Amino acid sequence: MTVITPNLALAGYRSFGKVPQYFDRFAKINLLIGRNDAETSNVLRFLDELVRVR
């Protein structure tokens, strides 16, 4: 299953606080880079849960 989303905003999910964090301009290939504890795993976890619901 392929899911394409143009952008994403996360708030109130796991380590994300109440203030939305925006991820803009997704493409066919995306790199998600961050230091340890930079919430990168939680972004991937959210996207995985989103795809499983559909």
CHARMM internal coordinates of N, CA and C (Angstrom, degrees):
IC EDIT
DIST 1 N 1 CA 1.4547
DIST 1 CA 1 C 1.5270
ANGL 1 N 1 CA 1 C 108.64
DIST 1 C 2 N 1.3004
ANGL 1 CA 1 C 2 N 116.11
DIHE 1 N 1 CA 1 C 2 N 131.46
DIST 2 N 2 CA 1.4572
ANGL 1 C 2 N 2 CA 121.30
DIHE 1 CA 1 C 2 N 2 CA 177.76
DIST 2 CA 2 C 1.5199
ANGL 2 N 2 CA 2 C 108.88
DIHE 1 C 2 N 2 CA 2 C -109.31
DIST 2 C 3 N 1.3209
ANGL 2 CA 2 C 3 N 114.62
DIHE 2 N 2 CA 2 C 3 N 128.63
DIST 3 N 3 CA 1.4640
ANGL 2 C 3 N 3 CA 121.19
DIHE 2 CA 2 C 3 N 3 CA 176.69
DIST 3 CA 3 C 1.5153
ANGL 3 N 3 CA 3 C 107.25
DIHE 2 C 3 N 3 CA 3 C -122.23
DIST 3 C 4 N 1.3149
ANGL 3 CA 3 C 4 N 116.04
DIHE 3 N 3 CA 3 C 4 N 124.60
DIST 4 N 4 CA 1.4593
ANGL 3 C 4 N 4 CA 120.46
DIHE 3 CA 3 C 4 N 4 CA 178.97
DIST 4 CA 4 C 1.5156
ANGL 4 N 4 CA 4 C 107.97
DIHE 3 C 4 N 4 CA 4 C -116.70
DIST 4 C 5 N 1.3183
ANGL 4 CA 4 C 5 N 115.30
DIHE 4 N 4 CA 4 C 5 N 125.16
DIST 5 N 5 CA 1.4599
ANGL 4 C 5 N 5 CA 120.74
DIHE 4 CA 4 C 5 N 5 CA 177.44
DIST 5 CA 5 C 1.5265
ANGL 5 N 5 CA 5 C 108.06
DIHE 4 C 5 N 5 CA 5 C -123.78
DIST 5 C 6 N 1.3196
ANGL 5 CA 5 C 6 N 118.15
DIHE 5 N 5 CA 5 C 6 N 135.56
DIST 6 N 6 CA 1.4663
ANGL 5 C 6 N 6 CA 119.88
DIHE 5 CA 5 C 6 N 6 CA -177.72
DIST 6 CA 6 C 1.5265
ANGL 6 N 6 CA 6 C 113.69
DIHE 5 C 6 N 6 CA 6 C -73.42
DIST 6 C 7 N 1.3396
ANGL 6 CA 6 C 7 N 117.08
DIHE 6 N 6 CA 6 C 7 N -27.61
DIST 7 N 7 CA 1.4697
ANGL 6 C 7 N 7 CA 120.81
DIHE 6 CA 6 C 7 N 7 CA 179.87
DIST 7 CA 7 C 1.5197
ANGL 7 N 7 CA 7 C 108.88
DIHE 6 C 7 N 7 CA 7 C -162.72
DIST 7 C 8 N 1.3347
ANGL 7 CA 7 C 8 N 116.04
DIHE 7 N 7 CA 7 C 8 N 177.10
DIST 8 N 8 CA 1.4563
ANGL 7 C 8 N 8 CA 120.68
DIHE 7 CA 7 C 8 N 8 CA -175.68
DIST 8 CA 8 C 1.5216
ANGL 8 N 8 CA 8 C 108.85
DIHE 7 C 8 N 8 CA 8 C -153.87
DIST 8 C 9 N 1.3178
ANGL 8 CA 8 C 9 N 116.24
DIHE 8 N 8 CA 8 C 9 N 142.40
DIST 9 N 9 CA 1.4751
ANGL 8 C 9 N 9 CA 121.87
DIHE 8 CA 8 C 9 N 9 CA 172.61
DIST 9 CA 9 C 1.5193
ANGL 9 N 9 CA 9 C 106.76
DIHE 8 C 9 N 9 CA 9 C -131.07
DIST 9 C 10 N 1.3341
ANGL 9 CA 9 C 10 N 117.07
DIHE 9 N 9 CA 9 C 10 N 129.57
DIST 10 N 10 CA 1.4643
ANGL 9 C 10 N 10 CA 122.56
DIHE 9 CA 9 C 10 N 10 CA -179.41
DIST 10 CA 10 C 1.5213
ANGL 10 N 10 CA 10 C 110.30
DIHE 9 C 10 N 10 CA 10 C -119.31
DIST 10 C 11 N 1.3208
ANGL 10 CA 10 C 11 N 115.46
DIHE 10 N 10 CA 10 C 11 N 134.91
DIST 11 N 11 CA 1.4737
ANGL 10 C 11 N 11 CA 121.61
DIHE 10 CA 10 C 11 N 11 CA 174.45
DIST 11 CA 11 C 1.5219
ANGL 11 N 11 CA 11 C 107.62
DIHE 10 C 11 N 11 CA 11 C -153.35
DIST 11 C 12 N 1.3174
ANGL 11 CA 11 C 12 N 117.00
DIHE 11 N 11 CA 11 C 12 N 139.57
DIST 12 N 12 CA 1.4525
ANGL 11 C 12 N 12 CA 121.37
DIHE 11 CA 11 C 12 N 12 CA 175.85
DIST 12 CA 12 C 1.5179
ANGL 12 N 12 CA 12 C 114.72
DIHE 11 C 12 N 12 CA 12 C 71.89
DIST 12 C 13 N 1.3003
ANGL 12 CA 12 C 13 N 118.10
DIHE 12 N 12 CA 12 C 13 N 18.92
DIST 13 N 13 CA 1.4707
ANGL 12 C 13 N 13 CA 122.15
DIHE 12 CA 12 C 13 N 13 CA 179.14
DIST 13 CA 13 C 1.5124
ANGL 13 N 13 CA 13 C 108.52
DIHE 12 C 13 N 13 CA 13 C -113.72
DIST 13 C 14 N 1.3211
ANGL 13 CA 13 C 14 N 116.78
DIHE 13 N 13 CA 13 C 14 N 119.89
DIST 14 N 14 CA 1.4622
ANGL 13 C 14 N 14 CA 124.50
DIHE 13 CA 13 C 14 N 14 CA 179.18
DIST 14 CA 14 C 1.5360
ANGL 14 N 14 CA 14 C 110.73
DIHE 13 C 14 N 14 CA 14 C 48.55
DIST 14 C 15 N 1.3204
ANGL 14 CA 14 C 15 N 118.72
DIHE 14 N 14 CA 14 C 15 N -112.87
DIST 15 N 15 CA 1.4622
ANGL 14 C 15 N 15 CA 120.69
DIHE 14 CA 14 C 15 N 15 CA -175.67
DIST 15 CA 15 C 1.5271
ANGL 15 N 15 CA 15 C 113.62
DIHE 14 C 15 N 15 CA 15 C -84.49
DIST 15 C 16 N 1.3287
ANGL 15 CA 15 C 16 N 118.33
DIHE 15 N 15 CA 15 C 16 N -0.53
DIST 16 N 16 CA 1.4558
ANGL 15 C 16 N 16 CA 121.15
DIHE 15 CA 15 C 16 N 16 CA 178.37
DIST 16 CA 16 C 1.5232
ANGL 16 N 16 CA 16 C 109.45
DIHE 15 C 16 N 16 CA 16 C -81.93
DIST 16 C 17 N 1.3071
ANGL 16 CA 16 C 17 N 115.94
DIHE 16 N 16 CA 16 C 17 N 133.78
DIST 17 N 17 CA 1.4613
ANGL 16 C 17 N 17 CA 120.96
DIHE 16 CA 16 C 17 N 17 CA -179.89
DIST 17 CA 17 C 1.5175
ANGL 17 N 17 CA 17 C 112.35
DIHE 16 C 17 N 17 CA 17 C -80.55
DIST 17 C 18 N 1.3155
ANGL 17 CA 17 C 18 N 115.88
DIHE 17 N 17 CA 17 C 18 N -163.12
DIST 18 N 18 CA 1.4621
ANGL 17 C 18 N 18 CA 121.57
DIHE 17 CA 17 C 18 N 18 CA -177.81
DIST 18 CA 18 C 1.5273
ANGL 18 N 18 CA 18 C 113.12
DIHE 17 C 18 N 18 CA 18 C -75.62
DIST 18 C 19 N 1.3105
ANGL 18 CA 18 C 19 N 116.41
DIHE 18 N 18 CA 18 C 19 N -24.11
DIST 19 N 19 CA 1.4697
ANGL 18 C 19 N 19 CA 120.83
DIHE 18 CA 18 C 19 N 19 CA -179.90
DIST 19 CA 19 C 1.5326
ANGL 19 N 19 CA 19 C 108.73
DIHE 18 C 19 N 19 CA 19 C -81.28
DIST 19 C 20 N 1.3292
ANGL 19 CA 19 C 20 N 118.26
DIHE 19 N 19 CA 19 C 20 N 122.89
DIST 20 N 20 CA 1.4714
ANGL 19 C 20 N 20 CA 120.59
DIHE 19 CA 19 C 20 N 20 CA -178.18
DIST 20 CA 20 C 1.5274
ANGL 20 N 20 CA 20 C 112.34
DIHE 19 C 20 N 20 CA 20 C -61.81
DIST 20 C 21 N 1.3275
ANGL 20 CA 20 C 21 N 114.86
DIHE 20 N 20 CA 20 C 21 N 140.05
DIST 21 N 21 CA 1.4591
ANGL 20 C 21 N 21 CA 122.80
DIHE 20 CA 20 C 21 N 21 CA 172.70
DIST 21 CA 21 C 1.5245
ANGL 21 N 21 CA 21 C 106.24
DIHE 20 C 21 N 21 CA 21 C -107.04
DIST 21 C 22 N 1.3219
ANGL 21 CA 21 C 22 N 117.31
DIHE 21 N 21 CA 21 C 22 N 126.99
DIST 22 N 22 CA 1.4576
ANGL 21 C 22 N 22 CA 121.96
DIHE 21 CA 21 C 22 N 22 CA -173.22
DIST 22 CA 22 C 1.5262
ANGL 22 N 22 CA 22 C 111.35
DIHE 21 C 22 N 22 CA 22 C -102.70
DIST 22 C 23 N 1.3170
ANGL 22 CA 22 C 23 N 115.18
DIHE 22 N 22 CA 22 C 23 N 138.15
DIST 23 N 23 CA 1.4529
ANGL 22 C 23 N 23 CA 123.19
DIHE 22 CA 22 C 23 N 23 CA 174.90
DIST 23 CA 23 C 1.5324
ANGL 23 N 23 CA 23 C 105.36
DIHE 22 C 23 N 23 CA 23 C -124.11
DIST 23 C 24 N 1.3087
ANGL 23 CA 23 C 24 N 116.59
DIHE 23 N 23 CA 23 C 24 N 111.90
DIST 24 N 24 CA 1.4596
ANGL 23 C 24 N 24 CA 121.78
DIHE 23 CA 23 C 24 N 24 CA -174.13
DIST 24 CA 24 C 1.5227
ANGL 24 N 24 CA 24 C 111.56
DIHE 23 C 24 N 24 CA 24 C -108.11
DIST 24 C 25 N 1.3046
ANGL 24 CA 24 C 25 N 113.68
DIHE 24 N 24 CA 24 C 25 N 159.20
DIST 25 N 25 CA 1.4636
ANGL 24 C 25 N 25 CA 123.50
DIHE 24 CA 24 C 25 N 25 CA 170.33
DIST 25 CA 25 C 1.5233
ANGL 25 N 25 CA 25 C 114.86
DIHE 24 C 25 N 25 CA 25 C 56.47
DIST 25 C 26 N 1.3136
ANGL 25 CA 25 C 26 N 116.92
DIHE 25 N 25 CA 25 C 26 N 59.24
DIST 26 N 26 CA 1.4558
ANGL 25 C 26 N 26 CA 119.97
DIHE 25 CA 25 C 26 N 26 CA 172.59
DIST 26 CA 26 C 1.5188
ANGL 26 N 26 CA 26 C 109.42
DIHE 25 C 26 N 26 CA 26 C -69.20
DIST 26 C 27 N 1.3228
ANGL 26 CA 26 C 27 N 116.57
DIHE 26 N 26 CA 26 C 27 N 149.62
DIST 27 N 27 CA 1.4581
ANGL 26 C 27 N 27 CA 122.65
DIHE 26 CA 26 C 27 N 27 CA 179.00
DIST 27 CA 27 C 1.5293
ANGL 27 N 27 CA 27 C 108.54
DIHE 26 C 27 N 27 CA 27 C -129.56
DIST 27 C 28 N 1.3105
ANGL 27 CA 27 C 28 N 116.88
DIHE 27 N 27 CA 27 C 28 N -172.02
DIST 28 N 28 CA 1.4617
ANGL 27 C 28 N 28 CA 119.90
DIHE 27 CA 27 C 28 N 28 CA 178.98
DIST 28 CA 28 C 1.5224
ANGL 28 N 28 CA 28 C 111.52
DIHE 27 C 28 N 28 CA 28 C -64.22
DIST 28 C 29 N 1.3085
ANGL 28 CA 28 C 29 N 116.99
DIHE 28 N 28 CA 28 C 29 N -35.03
DIST 29 N 29 CA 1.4675
ANGL 28 C 29 N 29 CA 122.21
DIHE 28 CA 28 C 29 N 29 CA 177.51
DIST 29 CA 29 C 1.5147
ANGL 29 N 29 CA 29 C 107.29
DIHE 28 C 29 N 29 CA 29 C -124.42
DIST 29 C 30 N 1.3437
ANGL 29 CA 29 C 30 N 115.92
DIHE 29 N 29 CA 29 C 30 N 127.61
DIST 30 N 30 CA 1.4564
ANGL 29 C 30 N 30 CA 121.23
DIHE 29 CA 29 C 30 N 30 CA -179.72
DIST 30 CA 30 C 1.5146
ANGL 30 N 30 CA 30 C 109.93
DIHE 29 C 30 N 30 CA 30 C -130.34
DIST 30 C 31 N 1.3024
ANGL 30 CA 30 C 31 N 116.14
DIHE 30 N 30 CA 30 C 31 N 144.32
DIST 31 N 31 CA 1.4589
ANGL 30 C 31 N 31 CA 122.19
DIHE 30 CA 30 C 31 N 31 CA 174.19
DIST 31 CA 31 C 1.5173
ANGL 31 N 31 CA 31 C 108.05
DIHE 30 C 31 N 31 CA 31 C -112.36
DIST 31 C 32 N 1.2987
ANGL 31 CA 31 C 32 N 115.68
DIHE 31 N 31 CA 31 C 32 N 133.12
DIST 32 N 32 CA 1.4580
ANGL 31 C 32 N 32 CA 121.37
DIHE 31 CA 31 C 32 N 32 CA 177.80
DIST 32 CA 32 C 1.5250
ANGL 32 N 32 CA 32 C 106.51
DIHE 31 C 32 N 32 CA 32 C -117.01
DIST 32 C 33 N 1.3151
ANGL 32 CA 32 C 33 N 115.95
DIHE 32 N 32 CA 32 C 33 N 105.17
DIST 33 N 33 CA 1.4573
ANGL 32 C 33 N 33 CA 121.50
DIHE 32 CA 32 C 33 N 33 CA -173.84
DIST 33 CA 33 C 1.5186
ANGL 33 N 33 CA 33 C 109.13
DIHE 32 C 33 N 33 CA 33 C -118.37
DIST 33 C 34 N 1.3141
ANGL 33 CA 33 C 34 N 115.68
DIHE 33 N 33 CA 33 C 34 N 135.47
DIST 34 N 34 CA 1.4607
ANGL 33 C 34 N 34 CA 120.09
DIHE 33 CA 33 C 34 N 34 CA 176.88
DIST 34 CA 34 C 1.5135
ANGL 34 N 34 CA 34 C 110.74
DIHE 33 C 34 N 34 CA 34 C -166.18
DIST 34 C 35 N 1.2842
ANGL 34 CA 34 C 35 N 115.96
DIHE 34 N 34 CA 34 C 35 N 157.52
DIST 35 N 35 CA 1.4663
ANGL 34 C 35 N 35 CA 120.27
DIHE 34 CA 34 C 35 N 35 CA 178.25
DIST 35 CA 35 C 1.5295
ANGL 35 N 35 CA 35 C 108.64
DIHE 34 C 35 N 35 CA 35 C -70.51
DIST 35 C 36 N 1.3192
ANGL 35 CA 35 C 36 N 116.81
DIHE 35 N 35 CA 35 C 36 N 171.45
DIST 36 N 36 CA 1.4631
ANGL 35 C 36 N 36 CA 120.18
DIHE 35 CA 35 C 36 N 36 CA 175.91
DIST 36 CA 36 C 1.5191
ANGL 36 N 36 CA 36 C 109.44
DIHE 35 C 36 N 36 CA 36 C -56.89
DIST 36 C 37 N 1.3176
ANGL 36 CA 36 C 37 N 116.68
DIHE 36 N 36 CA 36 C 37 N 144.05
DIST 37 N 37 CA 1.4687
ANGL 36 C 37 N 37 CA 123.55
DIHE 36 CA 36 C 37 N 37 CA -177.55
DIST 37 CA 37 C 1.5251
ANGL 37 N 37 CA 37 C 112.81
DIHE 36 C 37 N 37 CA 37 C 63.03
DIST 37 C 38 N 1.3313
ANGL 37 CA 37 C 38 N 117.30
DIHE 37 N 37 CA 37 C 38 N 28.34
DIST 38 N 38 CA 1.4671
ANGL 37 C 38 N 38 CA 120.58
DIHE 37 CA 37 C 38 N 38 CA 179.86
DIST 38 CA 38 C 1.5264
ANGL 38 N 38 CA 38 C 111.58
DIHE 37 C 38 N 38 CA 38 C -98.89
DIST 38 C 39 N 1.3307
ANGL 38 CA 38 C 39 N 117.78
DIHE 38 N 38 CA 38 C 39 N 12.50
DIST 39 N 39 CA 1.4688
ANGL 38 C 39 N 39 CA 124.54
DIHE 38 CA 38 C 39 N 39 CA 175.74
DIST 39 CA 39 C 1.5156
ANGL 39 N 39 CA 39 C 114.19
DIHE 38 C 39 N 39 CA 39 C 71.94
DIST 39 C 40 N 1.3373
ANGL 39 CA 39 C 40 N 119.07
DIHE 39 N 39 CA 39 C 40 N 10.71
DIST 40 N 40 CA 1.4608
ANGL 39 C 40 N 40 CA 120.08
DIHE 39 CA 39 C 40 N 40 CA -179.50
DIST 40 CA 40 C 1.5267
ANGL 40 N 40 CA 40 C 111.50
DIHE 39 C 40 N 40 CA 40 C -63.65
DIST 40 C 41 N 1.3249
ANGL 40 CA 40 C 41 N 118.11
DIHE 40 N 40 CA 40 C 41 N -39.34
DIST 41 N 41 CA 1.4705
ANGL 40 C 41 N 41 CA 120.96
DIHE 40 CA 40 C 41 N 41 CA 178.87
DIST 41 CA 41 C 1.5224
ANGL 41 N 41 CA 41 C 111.26
DIHE 40 C 41 N 41 CA 41 C -63.98
DIST 41 C 42 N 1.3105
ANGL 41 CA 41 C 42 N 117.58
DIHE 41 N 41 CA 41 C 42 N -35.72
DIST 42 N 42 CA 1.4623
ANGL 41 C 42 N 42 CA 120.35
DIHE 41 CA 41 C 42 N 42 CA -179.61
DIST 42 CA 42 C 1.5283
ANGL 42 N 42 CA 42 C 111.81
DIHE 41 C 42 N 42 CA 42 C -70.45
DIST 42 C 43 N 1.3146
ANGL 42 CA 42 C 43 N 117.86
DIHE 42 N 42 CA 42 C 43 N -30.04
DIST 43 N 43 CA 1.4679
ANGL 42 C 43 N 43 CA 120.21
DIHE 42 CA 42 C 43 N 43 CA 174.77
DIST 43 CA 43 C 1.5243
ANGL 43 N 43 CA 43 C 109.09
DIHE 42 C 43 N 43 CA 43 C -65.42
DIST 43 C 44 N 1.3306
ANGL 43 CA 43 C 44 N 116.45
DIHE 43 N 43 CA 43 C 44 N -46.50
DIST 44 N 44 CA 1.4695
ANGL 43 C 44 N 44 CA 120.12
DIHE 43 CA 43 C 44 N 44 CA 178.77
DIST 44 CA 44 C 1.5187
ANGL 44 N 44 CA 44 C 111.38
DIHE 43 C 44 N 44 CA 44 C -64.83
DIST 44 C 45 N 1.3167
ANGL 44 CA 44 C 45 N 117.57
DIHE 44 N 44 CA 44 C 45 N -39.32
DIST 45 N 45 CA 1.4655
ANGL 44 C 45 N 45 CA 121.86
DIHE 44 CA 44 C 45 N 45 CA 177.88
DIST 45 CA 45 C 1.5368
ANGL 45 N 45 CA 45 C 110.59
DIHE 44 C 45 N 45 CA 45 C -61.86
DIST 45 C 46 N 1.3296
ANGL 45 CA 45 C 46 N 116.86
DIHE 45 N 45 CA 45 C 46 N -43.17
DIST 46 N 46 CA 1.4663
ANGL 45 C 46 N 46 CA 120.92
DIHE 45 CA 45 C 46 N 46 CA 178.40
DIST 46 CA 46 C 1.5277
ANGL 46 N 46 CA 46 C 111.15
DIHE 45 C 46 N 46 CA 46 C -62.17
DIST 46 C 47 N 1.3273
ANGL 46 CA 46 C 47 N 116.80
DIHE 46 N 46 CA 46 C 47 N -46.08
DIST 47 N 47 CA 1.4627
ANGL 46 C 47 N 47 CA 120.21
DIHE 46 CA 46 C 47 N 47 CA 179.70
DIST 47 CA 47 C 1.5291
ANGL 47 N 47 CA 47 C 110.98
DIHE 46 C 47 N 47 CA 47 C -62.64
DIST 47 C 48 N 1.3192
ANGL 47 CA 47 C 48 N 117.26
DIHE 47 N 47 CA 47 C 48 N -38.44
DIST 48 N 48 CA 1.4644
ANGL 47 C 48 N 48 CA 120.91
DIHE 47 CA 47 C 48 N 48 CA 177.03
DIST 48 CA 48 C 1.5235
ANGL 48 N 48 CA 48 C 110.73
DIHE 47 C 48 N 48 CA 48 C -63.01
DIST 48 C 49 N 1.3219
ANGL 48 CA 48 C 49 N 117.44
DIHE 48 N 48 CA 48 C 49 N -44.93
DIST 49 N 49 CA 1.4605
ANGL 48 C 49 N 49 CA 120.66
DIHE 48 CA 48 C 49 N 49 CA 178.72
DIST 49 CA 49 C 1.5329
ANGL 49 N 49 CA 49 C 111.28
DIHE 48 C 49 N 49 CA 49 C -64.58
DIST 49 C 50 N 1.3114
ANGL 49 CA 49 C 50 N 116.84
DIHE 49 N 49 CA 49 C 50 N -37.21
DIST 50 N 50 CA 1.4545
ANGL 49 C 50 N 50 CA 121.77
DIHE 49 CA 49 C 50 N 50 CA 179.00
DIST 50 CA 50 C 1.5361
ANGL 50 N 50 CA 50 C 110.96
DIHE 49 C 50 N 50 CA 50 C -62.52
DIST 50 C 51 N 1.3072
ANGL 50 CA 50 C 51 N 116.43
DIHE 50 N 50 CA 50 C 51 N -44.30
DIST 51 N 51 CA 1.4663
ANGL 50 C 51 N 51 CA 121.35
DIHE 50 CA 50 C 51 N 51 CA -179.42
DIST 51 CA 51 C 1.5331
ANGL 51 N 51 CA 51 C 110.19
DIHE 50 C 51 N 51 CA 51 C -67.77
DIST 51 C 52 N 1.3257
ANGL 51 CA 51 C 52 N 118.44
DIHE 51 N 51 CA 51 C 52 N -38.31
DIST 52 N 52 CA 1.4717
ANGL 51 C 52 N 52 CA 121.16
DIHE 51 CA 51 C 52 N 52 CA -179.22
DIST 52 CA 52 C 1.5262
ANGL 52 N 52 CA 52 C 112.04
DIHE 51 C 52 N 52 CA 52 C -65.87
DIST 52 C 53 N 1.3320
ANGL 52 CA 52 C 53 N 117.77
DIHE 52 N 52 CA 52 C 53 N -30.27
DIST 53 N 53 CA 1.4610
ANGL 52 C 53 N 53 CA 121.52
DIHE 52 CA 52 C 53 N 53 CA -179.55
DIST 53 CA 53 C 1.5162
ANGL 53 N 53 CA 53 C 110.51
DIHE 52 C 53 N 53 CA 53 C -70.75
DIST 53 C 54 N 1.3126
ANGL 53 CA 53 C 54 N 116.81
DIHE 53 N 53 CA 53 C 54 N -34.78
DIST 54 N 54 CA 1.4732
ANGL 53 C 54 N 54 CA 120.89
DIHE 53 CA 53 C 54 N 54 CA -176.97
DIST 54 CA 54 C 1.4618
ANGL 54 N 54 CA 54 C 108.50
DIHE 53 C 54 N 54 CA 54 C -71.92
END
COOR INIT
IC SEED 1 N 1 CA 1 C
IC BUILD
